[in-house]
Amino acid sequence: MSLTNTFGDRLETVLHASRKLLSKELVNAVSVSVFSLIVLGTLALAYFNPIYNWDILAYVGIAAEDQLDSAEDIHKLAYGEVREAASELQFYKVTASIPYRVNQYEQPEHFVSLFPMFRGKVGYIEAINQLGSVTGRVLATTIISTVSAALVGLFILLWSARQNFVQGRMIIGPAAILIGYTFSAREATPDLMMAAFALPAVYFVCRERPLYAAPFLFLMFLVRPDGLLFFFALLLAALALGRDRLIYLALFGGALCLYFPITGSADHPGWWPH
């Protein structure tokens, strides 16, 4: 005896409605909606409610250091611009929350002495410098983070559609929050700007087009020179798989040749002390 005969047409109606409810089109629509809301919410938070951590002081100071003569002038400009943009609580956190921050706030020389830790991120600092001449440096960091978050979200949307993995956005969205997508978008850090270049690079690597990936890899590297590790990882993968080994060796060699002048000119003390 079938279930339909036992329970009548009602069960058939329920099963039919369930099939429609769980149709591919509906799941795709829900997945796109969830991911889009996460991206749009992240962009709103990034632009209208940014987090002013201590790093923003260093990036603003470095972006302006070529135009100023002394540590006192750089200190005054960086803290002054952040004070104008930040809330009282945010400014307290970067100036007085712990004795170390108090020392940086009270001693301009100590503040400037930390610049070598950040100065090597030439791509990010140059973006702040160029955009800051129009918008102001603090707002420039907010715009860079917001645009980078938008590019990362858009690229994931396009890539998942191209790979017919639209349903996966329902998982990718919450996972992105867990690994810091929204938090990074709100901070003045180069992380999402780096990701905005790294994702297209990974896409072309996956499609076995390393020469197309090359410009994105080097832009990623200029944003954060520690991206050299990614070049090395790609080289190891190429050696293991036996594909495009010479190209990835050349890319790693090129990045390595740039790494030492960049970090040397920044007086970077090395990643272990950092």
N, C-alpha and C positions, 0 to 999 in steps of 0.2 A: 504494500500500500504506500503510495507516494505521499510526501508531505503536503502537496497541493490538494490531494483528495481528502486528506485528514483535516486540514485547516481551511480549505476552500480558497477562494480567490484573494483573500486578504494577504496570505503569505506571499503569493505571487506578486501582489502589488508592492509589498514591503521589499521583496528582493529586487524588483525592478527599480524601485526608488533608490535602494542602496547602491545599485550599479551606476545609476545616474549621479548619485551623490559622490561616489568615488571615481568618477570618470577622469580620464587623463586630462581633459580640458580644465575641469574644476581644480584638480590638484595643481596643475600648472599655474592657474590664475591665483590660487591661494599662495603658492610658493613665491611667485613674482611680487604679490602684494606685501607679503611678510618681509621679503628682502628689501623691497623699495622703501617700506616704512622705516626699516632700520637705518638705511642709508640716509634718507631724508631727515630722520630724527637726529642722526649723528651730525649732519651738516648744520642743522639748526643749533645744536649744542655747541659745535665747534665755533660758529661765528658769533652767536649771541651770548654764550656763556663759556668763554675760554678759561683755561686754568693757567694762571701765571706762576709757574714754578721758578726756582732760582736760575735755571739755565737761560731763561729769557734775558736776564740781566747781562750774562756773558755775551750772548749773541748780539744784543743791541750795542753793547760796548765795543765789541770787535768790529761790527759793521761801521762804527763811527770813528775808530781809533786813528785812521789815516788823516782825519780832518782835525784832530785835536793834538795838543802839545804835551800834556802831562797826565799822569795817573789821576790826579784830582779832577781834571776836566772830564775825563772819560767816566769816572765814578759818578760825578754830579749829573752828567747827561743820562747815563743808563738808569740810575735810580730815579731821577726826575721823570723820565718818560714812562717808566713802569708805574710810578706813584700816580701819575695822571690817569692811567688806564685801569689800574687794579682797585679792588675794593679795599677797605681798611683791613679786613681779615686776611686777604691775600697778601697785601703788602707787609703785614705783620709776620706772616709765615716766611717770607723771603728775607726779612731783615732782623727779626727778634725772636723767632721761635726756638732757636737753640743757640748756645754760645758761639758756635762756629759761624753762624749767619750774622750774629752781632759783630763779630770781628771783621767780617767782610764789609759790613755796612759802615763801620767806624774807621777802617784802615784802607784807603784807596790803593795803596801799594799791594796789600794782600789780595784785594779784589782782582787787580790787573794781573797778579802773578799766576792766576788760574787760567788765563786766556789760552796758553798753549794746549790745554786739554780740549779746547773747542775750536781753535783757529784752523785746524786742518780740514774742517768740513767746508771747503771753499765754495762748493756749488750752492749750499744752503745759505751761507753768509752773503754770497754775491746776489742771490735772489732777494734777500732782505735789503741789501744795499740799494739795488735798482728799484725795487717796488717801494721801499721806504722813502725814496726821494719824492714820491707822489703822495703816499698815504700816511707816512710816519712809520717808524721802524716797528713799533709794538703792533700796530694794526697789520703791518706787512706779515708778521709771523702768523697772525690769525688767518689772513687770506691764504697764505701758502698752505697751512694745515687744512683749511676748508677745501680748497681746490684739489689738493692731493687726495683727501678723503673721497671727494666726488669722482676723481679719475679712477681710484681703486675700485669703488663701487660700480662705476660704469663698465670698467674692463671685465669685472667678474660677471656682470650681466651679459655682456656680449660674448664672452668666452663660453659660458655655460649654455647659451643659446646655440652657438656654433657647434658645440659638442653634443647637442641634444640632451643636456643635463639640467633642464629647467627645474625639474622637481627638486634637484639638489640644493637649490637656493634656500629652501625651507630649513636646511641643516646648516648651510654655509653662513647664513645671517646670524643666528644665535652663536655659532662657533666663533665668528669674527668678533663679536662682543666679548666673549670669554678670553680671547687671546689679545685683547687690548685695542681693537679698531676704534671704538668710540672714545676711549680714554686718550689714545695717541692723537686723535684728531683735535682734541681740546687743548693739548699741550703745545708749547713752543719747542718742538724737537724736529729733527730732520727725518724721523723714522718713516712717516707715511710718504714724504716726498721721495725717499729712497724706494719705497714699495711701488710708487707710481711708475718708476722706471724699471724696477726689477720684474714686475709682472709681465709686461710686453716682452722682456728679454727671455723669461721662462717660456712664454708662449712660442716664440720662434725657435728656441732650443728644442722644445717638444716636437716641433714640426721639422726638425733637422735642417734649419736654416740659420746656422751660426753667424753668418755675415750680416743678416738682418738683425740679429740679436746684439751685435757688437756695439752700435751706437748707444743703445739703451743700457748696456752693461757699463759702459764708460761714464755715462751720465749718472748712473747709480753710484759708481765709484767716486765721482767728484762730490756727490752729496755726502757720502760717508766713506772715507778711504779704507775702513775696516772691511768694506765689501770685497777687498782683495781675497778674502777667504772664499767667497763665492766663485771667483775665477778659478781658484785652486780646486774647489769641489767639482767644478765642471771639467777641469783638466783630468782629474782622477776618474770621473765617469767616462770621459772620452777614451782614456787609456784602457779602462776595463771593458768597454763595449767595442773598442776598435773602430770608432767612427770619428771622422774629422779631428783626428789627434793633432795634426800640425796646426790647424786653425785655432784650437783651444790652447795649444802651447804658445802660439803667437799672442793670443789675447792675454793670457796670464803673464807672459813676458812683458807686454806693453804696460799692463797695470803695475807690474813690479817696478818697471823703470820710472813710472810716475809717482809711485808710492813714496820713495825716499826723498825726492825733491819737495813733495807736498808736506810731508811730516817734518822734514828738516827745516823748511822755511817757517813752519809754525812753531819751531822749538819744542815739538812734542816729546815728552819724556819717555815714551814707550807705553805699550798697553798694560804691562804689569803694574807700573806705578799709577797709571790712570785708573 
